[in-house]
Amino acid sequence: MTAAPPLRIAIAGAGSSGMLLAILLERQGHQVSLFERAAAPRTEGCGILLVSAGVRAVAEAGVPGLAERLIAAGQPVRSYHFRNLLGGTINVAEADQAPHELPSLLIHRTAILETLWGELGPGLFHGGCAVESCHQDGAGVRLGLADGLGWEGDLLIGADGIFSQAAAAAVAPERHLNYLGDRVWRGVVPDDGFCQEGEFFVYARGRGIYANFFHLGPDAEGVARTHWGFFNEEELPVDRGEQRRLLQEPIPAEALAKLSAQAAAVIASTPPERVVANWSFDLDPLPRLVKGRIGLIGDAAHAMSSSQARGMTAGLEDAVYLARALANTPGDPTEALRVYGAERLPVVHDYQFRSREVSNRIGRSRRPHNQRPEPVAV
């Protein structure tokens, strides 16, 4: 039997799901082009709780040593501490992990992306190449890229995030972002006292705010770090300029003052250049993840709130499922995409439903459906 020829596959977006998929497809022998809007891989960001299922997805990818390097770059979760805004303890729960299970990790996004970047083959990454147009027919896919460049091949996979051009233009033009009701600040600060190794603190929502803190382990110089996130319930301004302006502002003093003095001091000690601000959105569940020769993975397909810590995990799982579908359906890439879409759609819909349900239950305001200002891509 003659082996199926390698496919020419473009991946738009070099985040965690896009990079993992590129690694897996290159290992299968395909001709992979990883296009990224930014000139270089974007490894900035803050901390993340990568739940055990996400670590398991990386292990199931089958790249020798990859899961081990990821685990070594993070801190296994040991305990979850739930507090009121004044710092009083509501509950403490030990991490529920059986001895044979992979751990949930407290890890910097940079560590995840750098671990994946180390596995990418030379020549796969193309920076400064935003996908500006895409067209498909029975023969293949054609892309128009920034600076007048182009690409032709067999498949396009949109891994270009919540503001995905691939999704909006080619797969699900009806996709709609839903504002969750918060302006969110996140930061990482040197700290060796507030959070101890493996601790995750949640300050329960009250009076319109919510916060979390967790231990990130030492940086390259051995300095202990704490990640924090602060969510403040606010109306989303209709004017985009006002949205951008507010994202440049620090946390309002009156909002920060509602938090316990010790927790507020950790946030206040963070240098401004280490703070990232965004408006919080999720994505209404899409009716499809695939259309012909174009498929979606990660936030492009199912951006969700952070309430269940499933966002990055779902994208890593997508990459593994899609690579597996292509390996199991040699010579028929559109059937492989169809299988991937049929398998993953009900799973990610369930993730999205549960995440939004928890977000609503803990008090985040929902914008009425007749008020849909355009969000700012940041």
FENWOPE-V269469 format. One record per residue. RES is the residue in one letter. NEAR is the number of other C-alpha atoms within 8 Angstrom. Layout:
RES/NEAR
RES/NEAR
This chain:
M/2
T/3
A/4
A/6
P/5
P/7
L/9
R/12
I/13
A/12
I/15
A/16
G/13
A/15
G/10
S/12
S/15
G/17
M/13
L/12
L/12
A/14
I/11
L/12
L/11
E/11
R/7
Q/7
G/7
H/11
Q/9
V/12
S/12
L/15
F/16
E/16
R/10
A/10
A/9
A/7
P/8
R/7
T/8
E/6
G/8
C/12
G/13
I/9
L/9
L/15
V/12
S/11
A/9
G/13
V/17
R/10
A/12
V/14
A/10
E/7
A/8
G/6
V/9
P/5
G/6
L/11
A/12
E/7
R/9
L/12
I/12
A/7
A/9
G/13
Q/14
P/10
V/13
R/9
S/11
Y/13
H/13
F/12
R/14
N/12
L/13
L/9
G/10
G/7
T/9
I/8
N/7
V/9
A/7
E/7
A/8
D/4
Q/7
A/5
P/4
H/4
E/7
L/8
P/11
S/12
L/15
L/16
I/14
H/12
R/12
T/10
A/11
I/12
L/11
E/9
T/11
L/12
W/8
G/6
E/7
L/10
G/7
P/5
G/5
L/10
F/9
H/11
G/11
G/11
C/13
A/11
V/14
E/9
S/8
C/12
H/8
Q/10
D/6
G/4
A/6
G/11
V/14
R/11
L/12
G/12
L/13
A/10
D/5
G/6
L/7
G/8
W/8
E/9
G/12
D/12
L/13
L/13
I/13
G/16
A/17
D/15
G/11
I/10
F/7
S/11
Q/10
A/14
A/14
A/11
A/10
A/11
V/14
A/12
P/8
E/5
R/10
H/6
L/9
N/9
Y/12
L/13
G/15
D/14
R/13
V/12
W/12
R/12
G/14
V/13
V/13
P/8
D/11
D/9
G/5
F/9
C/13
Q/8
E/9
G/12
E/13
F/13
F/12
V/12
Y/12
A/10
R/12
G/8
R/5
G/9
I/11
Y/13
A/12
N/11
F/12
F/13
H/15
L/15
G/11
P/9
D/8
A/5
E/5
G/6
V/10
A/11
R/14
T/16
H/14
W/13
G/11
F/11
F/11
N/11
E/11
E/7
E/6
L/9
P/8
V/8
D/7
R/10
G/6
E/9
Q/12
R/9
R/8
L/7
L/11
Q/7
E/6
P/6
I/7
P/6
A/6
E/6
A/10
L/9
A/9
K/9
L/11
S/10
A/8
Q/7
A/10
A/11
A/8
V/11
I/10
A/6
S/7
T/11
P/7
P/6
E/5
R/9
V/11
V/10
A/10
N/9
W/11
S/11
F/12
D/13
L/13
D/9
P/7
L/10
P/5
R/9
L/13
V/12
K/9
G/8
R/14
I/13
G/14
L/14
I/16
G/17
D/14
A/15
A/12
H/16
A/14
M/14
S/15
S/8
S/8
Q/8
A/11
R/11
G/12
M/13
T/14
A/11
G/13
L/15
E/11
D/12
A/13
V/15
Y/10
L/12
A/11
R/8
A/12
L/11
A/8
N/7
T/10
P/8
G/6
D/7
P/12
T/8
E/8
A/13
L/16
R/9
V/9
Y/11
G/12
A/8
E/8
R/10
L/10
P/8
V/8
V/10
H/10
D/8
Y/10
Q/13
F/8
R/9
S/13
R/12
E/8
V/10
S/12
N/10
R/7
I/7
G/8
R/12
S/9
R/8
R/10
P/6
H/5
N/4
Q/6
R/7
P/8
E/6
P/6
V/7
A/4
V/3
